[in-house]
Amino acid sequence: MRKIITTTFISLDGVMQAPGGPEEDPRNGFKWGGWSFNYWDDLMGNSMNEFMAQPFDLLLGRRTYEIFAAHWPFIKNDPIADNFNSTAKFVVSHSNIELPWSNSKLITGDVPGELKKLRQTKGNDLWVHGSGNLIQTLLKNELVDKVYVWIFPVTIGMGIKLFEFGIPAKNWKLTDTKSSSTGVIIASYEPAGEIKPGSFALEEPTKEELKRREKLAKES
């Protein structure tokens, strides 16, 4: 079975929109495009090269596919470009779109159902870059096997987020972490079952605590 693996650049407040440049995704007046650019160092470059050295196919949302298709086919003598250009690309879209990038296949219709089928086929793991809307679909249908997050020391305050409202409550197990000289944390997580709530409250609540709870109940 293939694994679905996401790798995402995010800010401290969880924004993933347009890390690579101002023209990448200016929707909704987003003016901070390119916020990841000045944090790159050798450790991050080596980490990305390690990712690219693994066999993979790409699983992309429409917008990220269009960004990649306008860039990577025109890059020459670059190992990352060579891998992206040669590997299979599976593109998720709600409508029929042209796929000019070589070795691309459209996934539409019952997207969760089609992705479950694809996951069961033989082949390389499916890597998701960017693709915010697609990631929400994957998370809501519990189709993510591993999450890589590159956490940059910036807060943006607006923009598309990696974890949006409505995803399932879930435990995640930290499987690896490293930090760059510029303060970027690269961490990987795997699903680890349901959340098991607990409480640090006193076994016998105080009168003040009971009053607080009663007040809170009236406010909600």
C-alpha positions in Angstrom: 0.0 0.0 0.0 1.2 3.5 -0.8 1.5 6.1 1.9 0.2 9.6 1.6 2.8 12.0 3.0 2.4 15.8 3.3 5.2 18.2 3.6 4.3 21.8 4.3 6.0 25.1 5.1 4.0 26.9 7.9 4.4 30.0 10.0 4.2 29.8 13.8 0.5 30.7 13.6 -0.1 27.9 11.1 -0.3 29.8 7.8 0.8 27.9 4.7 -0.1 30.4 2.0 2.5 31.5 -0.6 5.7 30.7 1.2 7.7 30.8 -2.0 7.0 34.2 -3.5 4.6 37.2 -3.9 3.0 35.9 -7.1 2.4 32.4 -5.8 -1.0 32.9 -4.2 -2.2 36.5 -3.5 -5.8 35.6 -3.0 -7.8 37.5 -0.4 -5.3 40.3 -0.3 -2.4 38.2 1.0 0.7 40.4 0.9 3.3 38.3 2.6 4.1 35.9 -0.2 7.7 34.7 0.0 7.9 34.7 3.8 10.0 31.6 3.9 12.8 32.8 1.5 15.2 34.4 3.9 15.4 31.4 6.3 17.0 28.8 4.1 20.3 27.2 5.2 22.4 24.2 4.6 20.5 21.9 7.0 17.2 22.7 5.2 18.8 22.2 1.8 20.2 18.8 2.9 16.8 17.8 4.4 15.1 18.7 1.1 17.6 16.7 -0.8 17.0 13.7 1.4 13.3 13.9 0.6 13.9 14.2 -3.1 16.3 11.2 -3.0 13.4 8.9 -2.0 11.2 7.3 -4.7 7.9 9.2 -4.8 4.9 10.2 -6.9 3.3 13.6 -6.5 -0.3 14.1 -5.3 -1.3 17.8 -5.9 -4.3 20.1 -5.7 -5.1 22.1 -8.8 -3.6 25.4 -7.7 -0.3 23.8 -6.6 -0.2 21.8 -9.8 -0.5 24.9 -11.9 2.3 26.6 -9.9 4.6 23.7 -10.3 3.7 23.1 -14.0 4.6 26.7 -14.7 8.0 26.3 -13.0 9.6 22.9 -12.8 9.5 21.8 -16.5 11.6 24.9 -17.4 14.3 24.2 -14.8 17.3 22.4 -16.3 20.2 20.5 -14.7 18.6 20.4 -11.2 18.0 17.1 -9.3 14.8 18.3 -7.8 13.4 19.5 -11.1 14.5 16.2 -12.7 12.6 14.2 -10.1 9.5 16.3 -10.3 9.4 16.3 -14.1 9.9 12.5 -14.4 7.7 11.2 -11.7 4.0 10.5 -11.9 1.7 13.4 -11.0 -1.9 12.8 -9.6 -3.9 16.0 -9.7 -7.1 16.5 -7.7 -9.6 19.0 -9.1 -13.4 19.5 -8.9 -13.5 20.1 -12.6 -11.8 18.9 -15.8 -8.6 20.8 -16.4 -5.7 20.6 -18.9 -2.6 18.8 -17.6 0.3 20.1 -19.7 3.0 18.7 -17.4 4.3 15.2 -18.5 3.0 12.1 -16.8 0.0 13.8 -15.1 -3.3 12.2 -14.4 -6.5 13.8 -13.2 -8.5 12.7 -10.1 -12.0 14.1 -10.0 -15.5 13.1 -8.9 -15.5 11.1 -5.7 -12.1 12.3 -4.6 -11.9 10.5 -1.2 -13.0 7.3 -2.9 -10.6 7.6 -5.7 -7.7 8.4 -3.3 -8.5 5.4 -1.2 -8.3 3.2 -4.3 -5.0 4.9 -5.4 -3.6 4.4 -1.9 -4.2 0.6 -2.3 -2.3 0.3 -5.6 1.3 -0.6 -6.0 3.7 2.2 -6.5 5.7 4.9 -4.9 4.5 6.8 -1.8 2.4 9.9 -2.7 3.9 13.2 -1.6 1.7 16.2 -1.2 3.4 19.7 -1.5 1.3 22.8 -0.8 -2.2 21.9 -1.8 -4.1 23.4 1.1 -7.6 22.4 0.0 -6.5 18.8 -0.8 -4.8 18.5 2.6 -8.1 19.3 4.3 -9.8 16.6 2.3 -7.1 14.1 3.2 -7.3 15.0 6.9 -11.1 14.9 7.1 -11.0 11.4 5.5 -8.0 10.2 7.6 -5.9 9.5 4.5 -2.7 11.1 5.8 0.0 8.6 6.8 2.7 11.1 7.7 3.0 14.8 8.1 6.2 16.9 7.7 6.0 20.5 8.9 8.6 23.1 8.4 7.8 25.6 11.1 9.2 29.1 10.3 9.7 31.7 13.1 7.3 34.2 11.7 3.7 35.1 12.5 1.5 36.3 9.7 -2.0 36.8 11.1 -3.9 35.9 8.0 -4.0 33.4 5.2 -4.7 29.8 4.4 -3.8 27.5 7.3 -2.6 23.9 7.3 -5.1 22.8 10.0 -8.5 24.4 9.3 -11.7 24.1 11.3 -13.5 20.8 11.0 -10.6 18.3 10.8 -10.9 15.2 13.1 -9.5 15.4 16.6 -6.5 13.1 16.6 -3.3 12.3 18.5 0.0 12.6 16.5 3.3 10.9 17.3 6.5 12.9 16.8 8.9 10.7 14.7 11.7 13.1 14.0 12.8 16.7 14.6 15.7 18.9 13.7 16.2 22.7 13.7 18.1 25.0 11.3 20.5 27.8 12.1 17.8 30.2 11.2 15.2 28.9 13.7 13.2 26.7 11.4 12.0 23.4 13.0 11.5 20.4 10.7 9.3 17.9 12.4 7.5 14.7 11.2 4.4 13.2 12.8 2.3 10.0 12.2 -1.3 9.4 13.3 -1.5 8.0 16.8 -5.1 7.2 17.5 -7.9 9.1 19.3 -7.4 11.8 21.9 -7.8 10.6 25.4 -8.9 13.6 27.6 -7.9 13.9 31.2 -8.2 16.5 33.9 -5.9 18.3 36.4 -8.9 19.5 38.4 -9.4 18.6 42.0 -11.3 15.3 42.6 -13.7 17.3 44.8 -14.4 20.7 43.2 -14.3 23.8 45.5 -17.3 26.1 45.9 -15.5 28.7 43.9 -14.9 26.2 41.1 -18.6 25.2 41.1 -19.6 28.8 40.9 -17.2 29.3 38.0 -18.7 26.3 36.1 -22.2 27.6 36.7 -21.3 31.0 35.4 -19.6 29.5 32.3 -22.6 27.4 31.6 -24.8 30.5 31.5 -22.4 32.2 29.1 -22.3 29.4 26.6 
